[in-house]
């Protein structure tokens, strides 16, 4: 394989990575615990927090905070898994080169 073909393939791969990153950043991810739902975007920004109204009748602040934390971590884990699935093949290819 000549250098020009190699450079063209590298450029195509770079464009593919940018395209996938843009697609992932436009997605939203929903994380849930028992009474809390969190929505984040692909950049990791929390877009909304929805708390079930029934929580305020019997639950205290500490439980609410724990549930919010669980929901946020659930959404972030889904986002990171999606990114790894879509971009992981590229990082493996460049692992020894960088």
Secondary structure, DSSP 8 states (H G I E B T S, - for coil): --HHHHHHHHHHHHHHHHHHHHHHHH-EEEEE-SSEEEEEETTS-EEEEEE-TTHHHH--HHHHHHHHHHHHHHHHHHHHHHHHHHHHHHHHHHTTT-
